[in-house]
């Protein structure tokens, strides 16, 4: 028996509450597949699009000042 036929047989014997869940899942799976196909068609972004537009300061990796660290500790 083909998958479609088996699925139709199961649907005929399934309560409506469960069918709503199955329908939600089916629509989700179809949307995800469509999204994956469209993402595969996109070409990769070129490397170094912003080259020369800004510079990273030498102290970029330095610890944050104490007053900022205190604020961050209080929030997180």
Short mmCIF file of the C-alpha atoms (twelve columns), coordinates in Angstrom:
data_MODEL
# 
_entry.id   MODEL 
# 
loop_
_atom_site.group_PDB 
_atom_site.id 
_atom_site.type_symbol 
_atom_site.label_atom_id 
_atom_site.label_alt_id 
_atom_site.label_comp_id 
_atom_site.label_asym_id 
_atom_site.label_seq_id 
_atom_site.Cartn_x 
_atom_site.Cartn_y 
_atom_site.Cartn_z 
_atom_site.pdbx_PDB_model_num 
ATOM 1  C CA . UNK A 1  0.000   0.000  0.000  1 
ATOM 2  C CA . UNK A 2  1.384   3.422  -0.970 1 
ATOM 3  C CA . UNK A 3  2.034   6.012  1.725  1 
ATOM 4  C CA . UNK A 4  -0.752  8.262  0.414  1 
ATOM 5  C CA . UNK A 5  -3.318  5.448  0.579  1 
ATOM 6  C CA . UNK A 6  -2.208  4.442  4.061  1 
ATOM 7  C CA . UNK A 7  -2.366  8.045  5.220  1 
ATOM 8  C CA . UNK A 8  -5.890  8.480  3.837  1 
ATOM 9  C CA . UNK A 9  -7.001  5.293  5.618  1 
ATOM 10 C CA . UNK A 10 -5.556  6.545  8.901  1 
ATOM 11 C CA . UNK A 11 -7.174  9.963  8.437  1 
ATOM 12 C CA . UNK A 12 -10.559 8.342  8.011  1 
ATOM 13 C CA . UNK A 13 -10.186 6.680  11.434 1 
ATOM 14 C CA . UNK A 14 -8.675  9.629  13.335 1 
ATOM 15 C CA . UNK A 15 -10.618 11.997 15.624 1 
ATOM 16 C CA . UNK A 16 -10.873 15.644 14.553 1 
ATOM 17 C CA . UNK A 17 -8.819  16.917 17.487 1 
ATOM 18 C CA . UNK A 18 -5.836  14.860 16.401 1 
ATOM 19 C CA . UNK A 19 -6.374  15.767 12.748 1 
ATOM 20 C CA . UNK A 20 -5.932  19.452 13.627 1 
ATOM 21 C CA . UNK A 21 -2.515  18.661 15.096 1 
ATOM 22 C CA . UNK A 22 -1.571  16.592 12.067 1 
ATOM 23 C CA . UNK A 23 -2.666  19.385 9.732  1 
ATOM 24 C CA . UNK A 24 -0.604  21.932 11.681 1 
ATOM 25 C CA . UNK A 25 2.442   19.691 11.441 1 
ATOM 26 C CA . UNK A 26 1.942   19.074 7.723  1 
ATOM 27 C CA . UNK A 27 1.667   22.802 6.995  1 
ATOM 28 C CA . UNK A 28 4.752   23.461 9.115  1 
ATOM 29 C CA . UNK A 29 6.757   20.769 7.308  1 
ATOM 30 C CA . UNK A 30 5.727   22.086 3.896  1 
ATOM 31 C CA . UNK A 31 6.619   25.672 4.830  1 
ATOM 32 C CA . UNK A 32 10.006  24.586 6.191  1 
ATOM 33 C CA . UNK A 33 10.785  22.661 3.019  1 
ATOM 34 C CA . UNK A 34 9.799   25.637 0.851  1 
ATOM 35 C CA . UNK A 35 12.003  27.891 2.979  1 
ATOM 36 C CA . UNK A 36 14.971  25.512 2.680  1 
ATOM 37 C CA . UNK A 37 14.626  25.398 -1.103 1 
ATOM 38 C CA . UNK A 38 14.507  29.196 -1.359 1 
ATOM 39 C CA . UNK A 39 17.552  29.509 0.937  1 
ATOM 40 C CA . UNK A 40 19.510  27.097 -1.258 1 
ATOM 41 C CA . UNK A 41 18.855  29.280 -4.303 1 
ATOM 42 C CA . UNK A 42 20.420  32.356 -2.676 1 
ATOM 43 C CA . UNK A 43 23.976  33.058 -3.674 1 
ATOM 44 C CA . UNK A 44 26.484  33.536 -0.868 1 
ATOM 45 C CA . UNK A 45 27.253  37.083 0.194  1 
ATOM 46 C CA . UNK A 46 30.490  38.488 -1.184 1 
ATOM 47 C CA . UNK A 47 33.438  38.547 1.196  1 
ATOM 48 C CA . UNK A 48 34.494  41.855 2.804  1 
ATOM 49 C CA . UNK A 49 31.513  43.989 1.801  1 
ATOM 50 C CA . UNK A 50 32.474  46.704 4.309  1 
ATOM 51 C CA . UNK A 51 36.218  46.587 3.756  1 
ATOM 52 C CA . UNK A 52 37.729  49.997 4.431  1 
ATOM 53 C CA . UNK A 53 34.494  51.522 5.788  1 
ATOM 54 C CA . UNK A 54 35.469  51.259 9.460  1 
ATOM 55 C CA . UNK A 55 38.373  50.248 11.644 1 
ATOM 56 C CA . UNK A 56 38.362  48.208 14.818 1 
ATOM 57 C CA . UNK A 57 39.986  50.157 17.667 1 
ATOM 58 C CA . UNK A 58 43.111  48.606 19.186 1 
ATOM 59 C CA . UNK A 59 41.447  48.265 22.611 1 
ATOM 60 C CA . UNK A 60 38.410  46.393 21.211 1 
ATOM 61 C CA . UNK A 61 39.097  43.280 23.322 1 
ATOM 62 C CA . UNK A 62 39.971  45.229 26.472 1 
ATOM 63 C CA . UNK A 63 37.724  44.752 29.526 1 
ATOM 64 C CA . UNK A 64 34.760  47.096 29.810 1 
ATOM 65 C CA . UNK A 65 34.936  49.993 32.256 1 
ATOM 66 C CA . UNK A 66 33.695  49.239 35.787 1 
ATOM 67 C CA . UNK A 67 30.630  51.475 35.484 1 
ATOM 68 C CA . UNK A 68 29.394  49.509 32.464 1 
ATOM 69 C CA . UNK A 69 30.150  46.128 34.040 1 
ATOM 70 C CA . UNK A 70 28.119  47.098 37.118 1 
ATOM 71 C CA . UNK A 71 25.124  47.945 34.916 1 
ATOM 72 C CA . UNK A 72 25.430  44.698 32.989 1 
ATOM 73 C CA . UNK A 73 25.695  42.634 36.178 1 
ATOM 74 C CA . UNK A 74 22.532  44.270 37.521 1 
ATOM 75 C CA . UNK A 75 20.560  43.464 34.358 1 
ATOM 76 C CA . UNK A 76 21.752  39.930 33.766 1 
# 
